[in-house]
Amino acid sequence: METAIEIGLIITSIALIASVILQSKGAGLGGLTGAESGSVFSARRGIERTLFYVTIGLSVLFFILAILAILIYRF
């Protein structure tokens, strides 16, 4: 059980890092209109929205696994 949670934490953390890096690389795509991407709000569409929701899901999963690991190791 402990090993499964540790492996889950490692896989989730790698996927979370990859999704955050992909989001930061995708931030420049909104700047094609000539305005800086950080100064103008643009709605997330398509793959950006999907990647946003995947990142949220991975962060929630990572948090839950971390809490489970703490509870298992403590008791």
CYANA upper distance limits for C-alpha pairs under 8 A (distance plus 0.5 A):
  1 MET  CA      5 ILE  CA      6.94
  2 GLU  CA      6 GLU  CA      6.76
  2 GLU  CA     69 ALA  CA      7.74
  2 GLU  CA     72 ILE  CA      7.84
  3 THR  CA      7 ILE  CA      6.63
  4 ALA  CA      8 GLY  CA      6.55
  5 ILE  CA      9 LEU  CA      6.58
  5 ILE  CA     65 LEU  CA      7.00
  5 ILE  CA     68 LEU  CA      8.27
  5 ILE  CA     69 ALA  CA      7.07
  6 GLU  CA     10 ILE  CA      6.79
  6 GLU  CA     69 ALA  CA      8.11
  7 ILE  CA     11 ILE  CA      6.68
  8 GLY  CA     12 THR  CA      6.42
  8 GLY  CA     65 LEU  CA      7.87
  9 LEU  CA     13 SER  CA      6.42
  9 LEU  CA     62 PHE  CA      6.78
  9 LEU  CA     65 LEU  CA      6.85
  9 LEU  CA     66 ALA  CA      7.66
 10 ILE  CA     14 ILE  CA      6.74
 11 ILE  CA     15 ALA  CA      6.71
 12 THR  CA     16 LEU  CA      6.47
 12 THR  CA     58 LEU  CA      6.92
 12 THR  CA     61 LEU  CA      7.94
 12 THR  CA     62 PHE  CA      6.55
 13 SER  CA     17 ILE  CA      6.62
 13 SER  CA     62 PHE  CA      7.40
 14 ILE  CA     18 ALA  CA      6.72
 15 ALA  CA     19 SER  CA      6.65
 15 ALA  CA     58 LEU  CA      7.95
 16 LEU  CA     20 VAL  CA      6.74
 16 LEU  CA     55 THR  CA      6.71
 16 LEU  CA     58 LEU  CA      6.40
 16 LEU  CA     59 SER  CA      7.28
 17 ILE  CA     21 ILE  CA      6.71
 18 ALA  CA     22 LEU  CA      6.62
 19 SER  CA     23 GLN  CA      6.68
 19 SER  CA     51 LEU  CA      7.21
 19 SER  CA     54 VAL  CA      8.07
 19 SER  CA     55 THR  CA      6.43
 20 VAL  CA     24 SER  CA      6.83
 20 VAL  CA     55 THR  CA      7.46
 21 ILE  CA     25 LYS  CA      6.80
 22 LEU  CA     26 GLY  CA      6.59
 23 GLN  CA     27 ALA  CA      6.74
 23 GLN  CA     48 GLU  CA      7.82
 23 GLN  CA     51 LEU  CA      7.62
 23 GLN  CA     52 PHE  CA      8.06
 24 SER  CA     28 GLY  CA      8.21
 26 GLY  CA     30 GLY  CA      8.32
 26 GLY  CA     48 GLU  CA      7.91
 27 ALA  CA     31 GLY  CA      8.27
 27 ALA  CA     37 SER  CA      7.26
 28 GLY  CA     32 LEU  CA      8.23
 28 GLY  CA     37 SER  CA      6.87
 29 LEU  CA     37 SER  CA      8.39
 30 GLY  CA     37 SER  CA      5.99
 30 GLY  CA     42 SER  CA      7.77
 31 GLY  CA     35 ALA  CA      6.17
 31 GLY  CA     36 GLU  CA      5.92
 31 GLY  CA     37 SER  CA      5.18
 35 ALA  CA     39 SER  CA      7.94
 35 ALA  CA     40 VAL  CA      7.57
 36 GLU  CA     40 VAL  CA      7.29
 37 SER  CA     41 PHE  CA      8.22
 44 ARG  CA     48 GLU  CA      6.05
 44 ARG  CA     49 ARG  CA      5.52
 45 ARG  CA     49 ARG  CA      5.76
 46 GLY  CA     50 THR  CA      6.96
 47 ILE  CA     51 LEU  CA      6.44
 48 GLU  CA     52 PHE  CA      6.58
 49 ARG  CA     53 TYR  CA      6.82
 50 THR  CA     54 VAL  CA      6.61
 51 LEU  CA     55 THR  CA      6.60
 52 PHE  CA     56 ILE  CA      6.92
 53 TYR  CA     57 GLY  CA      6.65
 54 VAL  CA     58 LEU  CA      6.56
 55 THR  CA     59 SER  CA      6.63
 56 ILE  CA     60 VAL  CA      6.78
 57 GLY  CA     61 LEU  CA      6.65
 58 LEU  CA     62 PHE  CA      6.50
 59 SER  CA     63 PHE  CA      6.65
 60 VAL  CA     64 ILE  CA      6.74
 61 LEU  CA     65 LEU  CA      6.65
 62 PHE  CA     66 ALA  CA      6.56
 63 PHE  CA     67 ILE  CA      6.75
 64 ILE  CA     68 LEU  CA      6.71
 65 LEU  CA     69 ALA  CA      6.59
 66 ALA  CA     70 ILE  CA      6.78
 67 ILE  CA     71 LEU  CA      6.73
 68 LEU  CA     72 ILE  CA      6.56
 69 ALA  CA     73 TYR  CA      6.56
 70 ILE  CA     74 ARG  CA      6.46
 71 LEU  CA     75 PHE  CA      6.75
